[in-house]
């Protein structure tokens, strides 16, 4: 039976392990598809397959139609923000996520799972196809390993991203023995493979972390080094940066520092931009470590219903919440508040200005940047069994100082923090300010469940959806007004998303391993 591998970029991989018959596979022959035995037959076709993999990461498929940026093109930002309390949902678009009123059939949750695993499947098919091409001397082993490194990078970080929504945090059980995800490492494009994968259940969270880190270790060793112009592809430095994020979730503080220190040799191409605005300039910039590139043409961005500039600016669907805007640790004259620079005003509400191209939707999705590595290291240094407070304060100040009006009087010093715990608290708040409207809040809420220093219990209370009155943004005191969306305790089943019915209806093993409380 002939199978087909989709290599061009308009739609994600046509072969997922979701309810696909032999007839489906044989009949899926769009004009931009090529027989799988040919997809890896020349260097040009292999490179086209790689481009298709990145487009799958960027666009995805939503309800069987045009993509809305699942997972890495936009959705990770929007979903990660709306699960937290530092933005306000202004319309119905993200209401289910914002209010935790989703279920196993909710489109956003399903899109995350389905497009996430579609991307993972594409990565696995590329790994297998490239290995075959190397064996046939179509490409060299060095080139093949670079391609495989990029595919394993995306495979690893996508499994990790899904863990933050569909599984409890690493520290939920001793040894992280609780259910994680099915870690998929087989490329599926035949009925035999589909049937086999249907029987695959959930690995433990510990298993998943081990596999994610193994994928990133391979990427670190075999991917190309970062340059000023390749930050839209997986690089050695991107793998290292993600390992600081993953080990922070794992609470392996020493390892966070070890990984972060590796980037000291790359500071000529990866460093802090002079201002936070510089980290969001269109195209490659020095602070980017890995981002998803978007273009103006159809199929090259998530469109009117997904692009970051549409959701956060043009369509006015997501505002900054007064909860974080009025946080006492965010200084009144901090440059990250500047109107028409990092923020913008619409009818008295304050929106982010990180994404600005409302015409062509070409803003890159900021998957990970150097400011995060520094704050990951700062937190790890402050939390270590033998804290390194000098390094932690220096790393925190590197991020914060560039936005201060008067560094000489406003920078943190050792005297600012009477204890290491106080320093950790300042770092956690700085993360909320620095990464506001970048989708990072949910991951921090997730990992701080049961934390020994600053525990969060479940999903925090939020301001009610809808227009925010301008008076609620008045600075001078912390926000103490109503929170119309009530907090959800950590032991509530809604803390986790349901494995989608689309999956459990086809996979009897996962049906029996559904997150408790969901059908």
C-alpha positions, 0 to 999 in steps of 0.5 A: 500500500502506498502512503503519502507524506505531506511536505508543503506548508499549507496544512499540517500532516494529513496522517494522525492516529485519529480515526484514520482508515486505509481508504482515508490514507490512500485517498489523501492525495492533495496536490502538495503531497508526495508519496512517502517513499519519495519524500526523502529521496533527494536533499531538496525534498528532505528540506521541504519536509523540514519546512513543513514540520515547522509550518505544522508547529506554526499553524496547525488545523482548527476544527478541520479548517484553517489553523489558528496557531496550534501549538507553537504559532500562537495558541501557547501564548493565548491559552497560557495567558487565559488560564492565569489571572494576569490578563482579562478575557474581553469577549467570548473567544477564550471564555471557556479557557478563562473560566475553566468551563471546558470539557472533553469536546472543547475546541481549544483543548482538543486543538492543543492535543490533536495538533500537538500530536500531529506535530509529534507524528510529523517529527517522528516521520521525519526522524524515520525518513531521514535515517533511511536517507542517511542509510541510502547515502542521499544525505550525510550522517552529519546533515541527517543528525542535524535534521533529526536533532531539529525534529527531536527538539520539537518532539520533546518540547511539544510533549512537555508543553502538553504535560503542563495542561493534561498532567499534574506537575512533576512534584505532585507525587514522589518520583513523578509516578503519576500519569503523564502522556503517551510519549509517541516515538513512532511515525504513523502513516499506515493502518498497522501503525495506527492500530498499534498506537491506539493501544498506547497508554500514558507514560508516567510524568517521570518517564516523559521528562526523561524522554523530553530531556533525552530528545533535547540532549540529542538536539544540543549535541547535533543541532546547528549552533545559533547565529544571528539569522537562524533562530526560527530553527531549532539550534544547540542553544534552543535545546539548552534554553529549554533544558533550563525551563524543564529542569526548573519545572522538575525542581532540579535547581543545580541542573538549571544553573549548569545548563544556563551557564552553557550559553555563556559561549553564545553571548555574541548571538544570544543576549539581552536586548537593550530594551524589552521592546528590542526583544519583539522587533520583527525578524531575528533579534539578539534576545530570541533563542527560539521563535516561530516565524510568520509571513504575510501570505495565507498559510504563513500565519495563524490568520485573523482568528489566531495571530497574536497581533489580532488577538492582543491588539487589533480585535481587542480580545485580551487585556492586561489585568489590573491584578498585575498592573497594580502589583506594588513590585511593578514600579510606576515608572517602569518602562514596560508600562510605557504607552505606545511602546510596550502597552497601548490603551483602548477605551481606557483598557490597557493592552500589550503592545508586544505584537504590532503587525495587524496588517500582515500578522508577521510577529514571531511567536516568542517561544523562549528568549534569553530573559527567561534563561536568566530568570530561571537561573536566578530562581534556581540559584536562590532556591539551591540547598546552598543558595548563591544569592549574589548570582541570583540578584545579578541575574534578576537585575540584568532583566529588570534593570533595563526597564528601570527609570533610575537604575542607581536608586531602583536596582535590587541589592543584597540589602533588599532581601533579608532572606533567600525566600524573599528573593525567590518571591521577587523573582516570581513577581518579575516573571509575571511582569517580564513575560506578561502576555507571552503565555508563561503564567500558566506554566508557573501556576502549574509548577508552583502547586504545592511549592515549599515557598510560594505555593499556589492552590489551583487556578487563581481568581480573576477579574470577570470577563468583559470590558475593564473600567479605566478606573480599575487601572489606577496605580497607587494601591494593589487591586482589591476589587471584585474577582468575578471568576472564582478560584478553582482549588488544586484538587478540583478536576478542572485544574487539568484539561480532559483528554479530548473525546476525539482521542478517547473514542478511538483509544480504549487505553486512554479512555480508561486513563482519562483525567479523573472527573472527566468523561 
